[in-house]
């Protein structure tokens, strides 16, 4: 888990620990349950967002690596051409 999910979980835990459901009336309990559902939805959304972020980051790094490999291969080929031509640039 990353920072976003940890922050949402921490907020949820702090909020839940501050509540005493045994002392709540029906209206307060309804509000509590709705808020609890909202927190659970936020946690789920945060997990999905983080998963998408890490997938995009991995894809970006893979694309960067591919570009670098292509550039190094082109440079190697160019250098080999210079060596094959007695280091003369044509």
ZIDA-V13507 format. One record per residue. RES is the residue in one small letter. PHI is phi in whole degrees, 0 to 359 (none if undefined). Layout:
RES;PHI, RES;PHI
//
This chain:
x;none, x;261, x;297, x;300, x;293, x;298, x;296, x;293, x;297, x;296, x;297, x;297, x;297, x;296, x;297, x;294, x;292, x;276, x;255, x;241, x;292, x;290, x;262, x;272, x;275, x;297, x;295, x;295, x;294, x;297, x;298, x;301, x;296, x;296, x;295, x;299, x;297, x;296, x;298, x;298, x;294, x;297, x;296, x;297, x;297, x;295, x;295, x;295, x;297, x;295, x;299, x;296, x;298, x;294, x;294, x;295, x;296, x;297, x;296, x;295, x;294, x;295, x;295, x;298, x;300, x;297, x;298, x;294, x;296, x;298, x;296, x;294, x;295, x;297, x;295, x;298, x;296, x;298, x;298, x;298, x;297, x;297, x;297, x;293, x;256, x;56, x;60, x;261, x;275, x;255
//
